[in-house]
Amino acid sequence: MIRSMTGFGRGKFENEGREYTVEIKSVNHKYSDISIKLPRQISYLEENVRKEVSKRIARGKIDIFITMQDFSEKGKSIKINKEIAKVYISELRDLANETGISSNIDVIDISKFPEVLNISNEENEEIYWTELSEALNIALDKFVAMREIEGNKICDDFKVRMARIKEKVSNISDFSAGLVEEYIVKLNTRVKELMKTDIIDENRLAQEIVIFSDKSSIQEELTRLDSHISQFLDLVNNANGPIGKKCDFIIQEMNREVNTIGSKANSMDISKGVIELKTEIEDVREQIQNIE
């Protein structure tokens, strides 16, 4: 199934006073670029989140926003850094002596200084990941589902455009079929005009026709174009994982064949068909940039 590279998913999980919210959004990108924003207390889980996301998303610029609130008492312990507290007290007393101000120091005030009072959640580290992964997977499910819905729309568009391309290739093939016969008639007429005679060197004429046929033949390019169209549709219809880069390669090959046809064109009808083909192929190429 084709997946778009744009999508959004939100997941929420609550348990025993702990609440997690995960939001995932993405836009087009040539490679996989995952950006994760986590609360400081669970920042150590960033790599876990990245690995889980990478299992299900191959390409795109992905932004993940995670929030957490922990109102539970389980696993929490308060630790006082006495050494730092003593340093604060000593410095404050020195400041009081130097300035002649009161040196009344309250323990509550000291506890408010940075790194004096720490709330530890070490016992909750495993619990946090187990619960966060629940919210993360809910968000991923919704995110992937949205990508697949958009991918289906793109798939339908591909089929319509490929049908147009196939029709235009068929038209060019019809035009090219009569080019040699048309050239023979024109060459005969031109030679008669120049030589002012109805007697023509048939061998020389045959050589000119062969040379023209070789230069103007686009049958190989048309055959390869038909093959590329079949490969593209087969890839789209049987997508099992990321196919964006493969589709892009096939479209590049199709564009190369069309350019060659354009350089060989000896007909206004074929030149017009080439322009129409290139327009359709470019539209497909732009759409490919939206799929994973």
ZAKOL-131054 format. One line per 3 residues: number of its first residue (from 1); their letters; for each residue x, z, y of C-alpha. Coordinates in steps of 0.2 Angstrom, whole numbers, plus 5000, padded with zeros to 4 digits. Example, Ala and Ser with C-alpha at 12.3 -4.5 7.8 and 13.67 -1.06 7.14 Angstrom:
1 = AS = 5062/5039/4978  5068/5036/4995
# end
This chain:
1 = MIR = 5000/5000/5000  5006/4995/5017  5009/5009/5030
4 = SMT = 5010/5008/5048  5024/5018/5057  5012/5025/5070
7 = GFG = 5002/5041/5065  4997/5059/5068  4993/5073/5057
10 = RGK = 4989/5092/5060  4990/5106/5047  4986/5124/5049
13 = FEN = 4988/5139/5036  4984/5157/5038  4988/5172/5027
16 = EGR = 4989/5191/5029  4991/5190/5048  5003/5176/5048
19 = EYT = 4997/5159/5055  5006/5142/5055  5002/5126/5064
22 = VEI = 5011/5110/5061  5009/5094/5071  5017/5077/5066
25 = KSV = 5017/5061/5076  5027/5045/5075  5030/5028/5083
28 = NHK = 5040/5013/5078  5059/5014/5074  5071/5003/5065
31 = YSD = 5077/5018/5055  5071/5036/5051  5073/5048/5065
34 = ISI = 5066/5065/5063  5065/5078/5077  5059/5096/5072
37 = KLP = 5055/5110/5084  5053/5127/5076  5051/5145/5083
40 = RQI = 5067/5154/5084  5062/5167/5070  5060/5153/5057
43 = SYL = 5073/5140/5064  5083/5142/5047  5069/5132/5039
46 = EEN = 5073/5116/5048  5082/5108/5034  5068/5113/5022
49 = VRK = 5056/5104/5033  5067/5089/5035  5069/5087/5016
52 = EVS = 5050/5088/5013  5046/5075/5027  5059/5063/5021
55 = KRI = 5052/5063/5003  5036/5055/5010  5041/5046/5026
58 = ARG = 5054/5032/5025  5055/5025/5043  5049/5029/5060
61 = KID = 5053/5040/5075  5045/5056/5069  5042/5072/5080
64 = IFI = 5037/5088/5071  5030/5103/5081  5029/5119/5072
67 = TMQ = 5021/5136/5079  5020/5152/5070  5012/5169/5074
70 = DFS = 5016/5184/5063  5005/5199/5066  5008/5207/5049
73 = EKG = 5019/5222/5046  5025/5216/5029  5044/5215/5028
76 = KSI = 5047/5220/5045  5061/5233/5050  5067/5239/5067
79 = KIN = 5086/5241/5069  5095/5248/5084  5112/5242/5088
82 = KEI = 5119/5259/5093  5137/5252/5097  5130/5240/5110
85 = AKV = 5118/5254/5117  5133/5265/5119  5142/5252/5129
88 = YIS = 5127/5250/5140  5126/5269/5143  5144/5270/5147
91 = ELR = 5144/5256/5159  5128/5262/5168  5136/5280/5170
94 = DLA = 5152/5272/5177  5141/5262/5189  5131/5278/5194
97 = NET = 5148/5288/5198  5155/5274/5208  5140/5271/5219
100 = GIS = 5133/5289/5220  5116/5285/5213  5107/5295/5200
103 = SNI = 5113/5293/5182  5096/5297/5173  5096/5286/5158
106 = DVI = 5080/5285/5148  5082/5279/5130  5066/5268/5132
109 = DIS = 5075/5258/5146  5091/5256/5135  5080/5249/5121
112 = KFP = 5075/5235/5133  5092/5228/5135  5097/5212/5125
115 = EVL = 5102/5214/5107  5099/5233/5107  5083/5233/5098
118 = NIS = 5080/5220/5084  5065/5217/5073  5071/5210/5056
121 = NEE = 5061/5199/5045  5074/5196/5031  5062/5201/5017
124 = NEE = 5049/5188/5023  5061/5173/5023  5054/5166/5006
127 = IYW = 5036/5170/5011  5038/5161/5027  5044/5145/5018
130 = TEL = 5030/5146/5005  5017/5148/5018  5024/5135/5031
133 = SEA = 5025/5122/5017  5006/5124/5015  5003/5119/5033
136 = LNI = 5016/5106/5032  5009/5097/5017  4991/5097/5025
139 = ALD = 4999/5089/5040  5008/5076/5030  4993/5072/5020
142 = KFV = 4983/5068/5036  4998/5059/5043  5001/5048/5028
145 = AMR = 4982/5044/5027  4982/5038/5045  4997/5027/5042
148 = EIE = 4989/5019/5027  4972/5016/5036  4982/5007/5050
151 = GNK = 4993/4999/5037  4977/4991/5029  4972/4983/5045
154 = ICD = 4989/4976/5047  4988/4969/5029  4972/4960/5033
157 = DFK = 4980/4953/5049  4995/4947/5039  4983/4938/5026
160 = VRM = 4974/4929/5040  4990/4923/5049  4998/4917/5033
163 = ARI = 4982/4907/5029  4984/4899/5046  5003/4896/5043
166 = KEK = 5000/4888/5026  4987/4876/5034  4999/4871/5048
169 = VSN = 5013/4868/5035  5000/4857/5025  4996/4847/5041
172 = ISD = 5015/4844/5045  5017/4838/5027  5003/4826/5029
175 = FSA = 5011/4819/5045  5028/4818/5037  5021/4808/5022
178 = GLV = 5018/4792/5033  5033/4793/5044  5044/4781/5033
181 = EEY = 5030/4768/5031  5027/4769/5050  5046/4767/5053
184 = IVK = 5047/4752/5041  5033/4743/5051  5042/4747/5067
187 = LNT = 5059/4742/5061  5052/4725/5054  5044/4721/5071
190 = RVK = 5059/4726/5081  5071/4716/5071  5060/4700/5072
193 = ELM = 5059/4703/5091  5078/4704/5093  5082/4690/5080
196 = KTD = 5068/4679/5085  5065/4674/5067  5055/4679/5052
199 = IID = 5070/4679/5041  5076/4697/5039  5091/4704/5029
202 = ENR = 5081/4714/5016  5097/4723/5010  5102/4729/5028
205 = LAQ = 5084/4734/5031  5083/4744/5015  5099/4753/5020
208 = EIV = 5092/4758/5037  5076/4764/5029  5086/4775/5017
211 = IFS = 5097/4782/5031  5081/4786/5041  5072/4794/5026
214 = DKS = 5087/4805/5023  5088/4811/5041  5070/4813/5044
217 = SIQ = 5065/4820/5027  5058/4838/5028  5051/4840/5011
220 = EEL = 5064/4853/5006  5060/4863/5021  5041/4862/5018
223 = TRL = 5044/4867/4999  5054/4882/5004  5041/4887/5017
226 = DSH = 5027/4887/5004  5038/4898/4993  5042/4910/5007
229 = ISQ = 5023/4911/5011  5020/4915/4993  5033/4928/4992
232 = FLD = 5027/4936/5008  5009/4938/5002  5015/4944/4985
235 = LVN = 5025/4958/4994  5010/4962/5005  4997/4963/4991
238 = NAN = 5008/4973/4979  5017/4984/4991  5023/5000/4983
241 = GPI = 5033/5009/4996  5041/5003/5012  5042/4984/5014
244 = GKK = 5045/4982/5032  5063/4976/5031  5059/4964/5016
247 = CDF = 5045/4956/5026  5056/4955/5041  5069/4945/5031
250 = IIQ = 5056/4933/5024  5050/4929/5041  5068/4926/5047
253 = EMN = 5070/4913/5033  5053/4905/5037  5058/4904/5055
256 = REV = 5075/4895/5050  5065/4882/5040  5053/4879/5054
259 = NTI = 5068/4876/5066  5076/4864/5054  5060/4854/5053
262 = GSK = 5059/4854/5072  5077/4847/5073  5072/4833/5061
265 = ANS = 5055/4829/5069  5052/4811/5073  5034/4813/5077
268 = MDI = 5024/4821/5092  5012/4828/5079  5026/4836/5069
271 = SKG = 5034/4843/5085  5017/4850/5090  5014/4858/5073
274 = VIE = 5032/4866/5074  5027/4874/5090  5011/4881/5083
277 = LKT = 5020/4887/5068  5033/4896/5078  5020/4905/5088
280 = EIE = 5011/4911/5072  5027/4917/5064  5033/4926/5080
283 = DVR = 5016/4935/5080  5019/4940/5062  5037/4946/5066
286 = EQI = 5030/4957/5080  5017/4965/5068  5030/4968/5055
289 = QNI = 5039/4980/5067  5024/4991/5065  5025/4994/5047
292 = E = 5036/5006/5037
# end
